[in-house]
């Protein structure tokens, strides 16, 4: 959160973003900050998407702040990014149908 950044990107998360999303090294921090600011939050979910968030909270014990941004799940502990996952296809369709972010 130094240098004006909102989030801290862990080494594992940085590697996963580069592998799974092909985001260039120089753009990782700004991408994560956007996900944190603009991503879908737990309070904005219902039904299947809410169940998915709940499952992630239980799986990643330290996770207390999860966002979905551009079909990617960002798992944070506070403002520390732990990892990123690709959103399952059925939930991508769910979001499109409901016109969520």
C-alpha positions in Angstrom: 0.0 0.0 0.0 3.0 2.1 -0.3 3.6 4.1 -3.4 -0.1 5.0 -3.6 -1.2 1.4 -4.2 -4.4 0.1 -2.6 -3.3 -3.6 -2.4 -0.3 -5.7 -1.8 0.3 -8.4 -4.3 2.0 -11.5 -2.9 4.6 -13.4 -4.9 2.3 -16.4 -5.5 -0.5 -14.1 -6.6 1.8 -12.2 -8.9 2.9 -15.5 -10.6 -0.7 -16.7 -10.9 -1.8 -13.4 -12.5 1.0 -13.6 -15.1 0.3 -17.3 -15.8 -3.5 -17.3 -15.8 -4.2 -13.9 -17.2 -1.1 -13.0 -19.2 -0.9 -9.6 -17.5 2.5 -8.0 -18.1 4.7 -7.6 -14.9 4.4 -3.8 -15.1 0.6 -3.9 -15.2 0.0 -6.4 -12.4 -0.4 -3.8 -9.6 -2.8 -1.5 -11.4 -4.8 -4.6 -12.6 -5.1 -5.8 -9.0 -6.1 -2.3 -7.7 -8.8 -2.1 -10.4 -10.1 -5.6 -9.4 -10.2 -4.5 -5.8 -12.1 -1.2 -6.6 -14.4 -2.4 -9.3 -14.9 -6.1 -8.7 -18.1 -7.8 -7.6 -18.2 -8.1 -3.8 -19.9 -10.8 -1.6 -22.6 -8.3 -0.6 -23.5 -7.8 -4.2 -24.1 -11.5 -4.9 -27.0 -13.9 -4.5 -28.0 -17.5 -5.3 -25.2 -19.6 -7.0 -22.7 -16.8 -7.0 -23.2 -16.3 -3.3 -22.7 -20.0 -2.7 -19.5 -19.9 -4.7 -18.2 -17.0 -2.6 -19.1 -18.8 0.6 -17.3 -21.9 -0.6 -14.1 -19.9 -1.3 -14.3 -18.2 2.1 -14.3 -21.7 3.7 -11.6 -23.1 1.4 -9.2 -20.1 1.8 -9.4 -19.7 5.6 -7.5 -16.4 5.6 -9.6 -14.9 2.8 -11.9 -12.2 4.0 -12.2 -10.1 0.9 -13.0 -11.7 -2.4 -13.7 -9.9 -5.7 -14.7 -11.1 -9.2 -13.4 -8.9 -11.9 -13.3 -9.8 -15.7 -14.2 -13.4 -15.1 -11.4 -13.8 -12.5 -11.7 -14.4 -8.8 -9.3 -12.3 -6.7 -8.8 -13.8 -3.2 -7.6 -11.2 -0.6 -6.8 -11.3 3.1 -7.6 -7.7 3.9 -5.8 -5.9 1.0 -3.1 -8.6 0.5 -3.8 -10.6 -2.6 -3.4 -14.3 -1.9 -4.2 -15.8 -5.4 -6.4 -15.6 -8.4 -8.6 -18.2 -10.0 -10.5 -18.3 -13.3 -14.3 -18.1 -12.6 -16.1 -21.4 -13.6 -17.9 -21.1 -16.9 -21.4 -21.6 -15.4 -20.8 -18.6 -13.2 -19.6 -16.5 -16.1 -22.9 -17.2 -17.8 -24.8 -16.4 -14.5 -23.1 -13.0 -14.3 -23.8 -12.3 -18.0 -27.5 -13.2 -17.6 -27.9 -10.9 -14.6 -25.8 -8.1 -16.2 -23.6 -7.8 -13.1 -20.3 -5.9 -13.4 
